[in-house]
Amino acid sequence: MVAHDRVPATARALAADLAAAPRASLELLKQDLAAPLLAATDAAIAREAAMHRTSFRLPEVMDRILGGYGAADHPDRS
């Protein structure tokens, strides 16, 4: 952490350090920093997909979906 008045200078110094690093090193750093976010995203998508598979089978949920978006292409409703 730096004092508020030192943020711009500190940010420029950090940016200059990063810009001087080899591209391959920066790519590895980016992969490493992104890995936990990507893993969390994959887990969240899997949970949401499971919830959709369960809830979309409920007649009251399907009725709400069809009521809001129409039933023209749905094989079980008209």
Secondary structure, DSSP 4 states (H G I P E B T S, - for coil): ---GGGHHHHHHHHHHHHHHS-HHHHHHHHHHHHHHHHHHHHHHHHHHHHHHHHHTTSHHHHHHHHHHH-STT-TT--
